[in-house]
């Protein structure tokens, strides 16, 4: 049985999972790695020409090398690497993963999708076997806000609204991204236990209900 989430979270290693072209010096993932002693990057390789199966294998090796519980903090295409890893490899490690923060996953199947991302399509639509929070921006150029919400429903992720923050990357100038750290600390806990005000909780539920009516999921 999985121990109570706060104890796991406090002792967990945070494994960042960057997306296409890796994460540079101003990216929140890079800053977390520099500031948090228990935060390390998964070296997926071929950052500018990603291959789905290679990334899955390298992510699996990175998780295997860590002793103790793991939190995955993924960005952009790294989110899809995590969901594909969960589909193929997670059964062996399901008790090891405390949860995943999935930030700004891009669209893979419609619109002007970068050709380098198409090898990760179609988007996995199975529920993730660990707690997760999907964070979306209202003006992300790589996915619509409604589509991001639909991905959260596919994966069984709680949904967090980051406001207008672009692709939630270095260009967004977020620094150490305090909101992201807040969400990281809340993995595995229901919204009602997080000290969020009632109006924000009600708004989140209303938007989820609207998405369910629109998309039938």
Order of alpha helices (4+ residues) and beta strands (2+ residues): alpha-beta-alpha-beta-alpha-beta-alpha-beta-beta-alpha-beta-alpha-alpha
